[in-house]
Amino acid sequence: MTHQKEEEFQVADIPNLSGYVAIVTGGNSGIGYETTRELASHGARVYIASRSKTRVDAAIKAMKTGNSGLDIHFLKLDLQDLQSIKTTAEEFSQKETRVDILINNAGVGLPQQI
């Protein structure tokens, strides 16, 4: 039995995402930044969920350099605060009717030792 090597997924394989709504946690740096930029570059409206508006705004500004038409927004979220998560969900549901793509990229620090 011969096995064919599957082709690796490439950025060029991302389809047109116009009309799709995405949330990326931790989308202001690292893999989350690249994921956010590529989703937006392919037409998705992307919300970066993060605690720091300052860092997200800087990331959005950098992503829009050379492509000002990207549809990227800040979504305040603190994953260590359950009330924040509920508030974020309520605020998001006032802006959008659905989420098509959810990328859970943000890390949460280790819990304190007892």
N, C-alpha and C positions, 0 to 999 in steps of 0.2 A: 504494500500500500504506500503510495507516494503522498507526501504532504506538501501542499503548496504554501509557500510563505505568504501570509496575509500582508497586504500593503499597509504601512503605517498611516494613521490619520495625520493629515497636514492642515495647516491654517487655510490653505486654498480649498480644502474640502468643506469648510463651513458654508452652509447655504445662506441665501438671503434671509435675514431675520427681521425684515421690516414688519412692524405690527406686533412683534413679540416683546414681552416685558420680562426683564431679568433682575434678580437681586444677587449681588455678590458680596458676601461678608469678607472683610479684610481686603477690599478691592483697591486700596490706596498704595499697596506696595507688593513687591515680589510677584509670585504666580497670580495672585488676585488682581494685581495691576494689569498684567498682560492679558488675563482672561477678560477683564472689564473692557480694555481697549479693543480687543478683537471682536467681542460681542457687539460693541457699539459700532465698530468699523463695518460690521456686516448688517447694520440697520436696526439692531435692538435698542429699545429704551432701557438703560441700565441704571439701577440704584445701587450705590455703594453704601452698605450698611456698616457703620463704624461709630465709635465713641467720639472721635476727633474730627469736627467740622474743618478745622484748620488744615489738617493733613489731607483730608479728602478734597477740599477745595484746591490745594496745591497740586494734587494728583490729577484732578480734572483739568486744571489749567495746562499742565504738561501734556496730557493726552490730546487736548484740543489744539495744541500748537501744530499748525500745518493741516488741521482738519477740524475747523470750528463747528462743523455741522453735527458733531457727535452729540447724542442725546443721553447725557450722563448726569445723575443727580445724587445729592447727599441724602442719606436716610439715617437719622440718629438711632443708634442701637448699642446698648451695653449688655453683652451676653452674660455678664456676671450679676445682673440685676433683673430678676423675674418681672418686676413691675415695668421696667424699661422695655422688655420684650413685648409685653401686652400693649403698652402705649404705642410702640412702634407699629405693631400689627394694626391697631386701630387707625393710626395716622395714615398708614399705607393704604388701607382699604378705602379711605376717603379720596385718595389720589387715583387709584387703579382698581379695576374690577377683577383682575386676575394676575397670577404670576405664572409665566410659562416656563421660565428657567430659574432654578435656584442653585447657586453654587455656595456651599458651606465651606468656605476657605479659612475663616478666621480661627485662630487658636485661642484657647482660654488657658490662663496660667494654672499651675498646679495648685490644688487646694492646700490650705495651711495645715501643717502637721499638728496633731493634738498632743 
